[in-house]
């Protein structure tokens, strides 16, 4: 059988078992005659010889009866939503749904969406002691949370803990159904984009001290487990690494972050701050939580470009808006400090970054404008060996006389190529490149 068929067969058995448990709970709750005296009289399906992803996950964590019920409960809205329709039953005396069943209604989904309360009803019924035992399944140190399998999502503050929605991560949903683990897509729930590059470190022109600092990050990513575990430093050193890249635009900050991830074989996600920052109270923290929660166990590099938009200096609390802005920065500090992976902030304006970040970051790396020798390497690297250049092109002169960043040089070459093709003489001339340089300087507000 293929993976999808194996998963479906295994889940069919688990769903049939869950249905039996749910029916037994209803019989016990409503004090009706039933075939079982308790839900634990219904044995969970044997997984011996079952090689499905579901069975592998259950066996990997040696899941108990309760943990298997919680896992399949979180899966049901995605694989068999009608299996929870009985939980829509109404209390005839009060003409409303039963509080004990928990659950919530989605905006477009017509089925019953389970909460921790739903799990507590199925597993504990009216047994308060058992209800207290179940809490540990939803705590942060349980493997459901620590391994990023399930999470509890509260719609608003101040509500009971068990009212939190029970959600399965997209990674594990894909694994337990199609068997294919997809990279997360850019969306309102995940405002981050995977960034890659066809370039390598040989294509990057950076000052030696910048490369030395970057190599420190590369070394940490390769050997952090050795430092923390083998050297016994995990009690005093937090597992993550935090760095601020600052300097003029186009000097290689984004490319360097991308290549750091590529060197370590991990994904780099650039956070879209336009979708993270919200004028509504609490929404910015919620959007940030979505990113950090999904990245928590992925070993990703999180890259915040133009970071001063979100990591700016805290202000004196002269208004409620100031207080909420300061709360956002404090929340972000805490999430960045607790994140076990690598976080890189990039900004053109280091002075705008809140001072509290300096104490929590391992390195501040300044990306200066390239000098003449570095600019010559950049010109040669961008043009490559296949670009058609006229005999009058003097790259040494361009590098010496025009102070440009690597990004600006790339724009100049693009403009020169367009100009050459418009003339129908596919040969870039010195005049084309000088015209492109003038345009770049005008963009920067320079007239000479």
Secondary structure, DSSP 8 states (H G I E B T S, - for coil): --HHHHHHHHHHHHHHHHHHHHHHHHHHHTT---S-SSGGGS-----TT--SHHHHHHHHTT--HHHHHHHHHHHHHHH-GGGGGGGG-EETTTTEE-GGG--B--SS--S-B-BHHHHHHHHHTT-HHHHHHHGGGGSTTSHHHHTTSEEEE-SSTTS-GGGSEEEE-HHHHHHHTTS-------SSSS-EEE---S--GGG----HHHHHHHHHHHHHHHHHHIIIIITS-TTTS-S-EEEEEEESTTSSHHHHHHHHHHHHT--EEEE-HHHH--SSTTHHHHHHHHHHHHHTTTT-EEEETTGGGTSB------SHHHHHHHHHHHHHHHHHHH-SSEEEEEES-GGGB-THHHHH-SEEEEE----HHHHHHHHHHHHTTT--B-TT--HHHHHHH----HHHHHHHHHHHHHHHHHTT---B-HHHHHHHHHHHHHHTT---
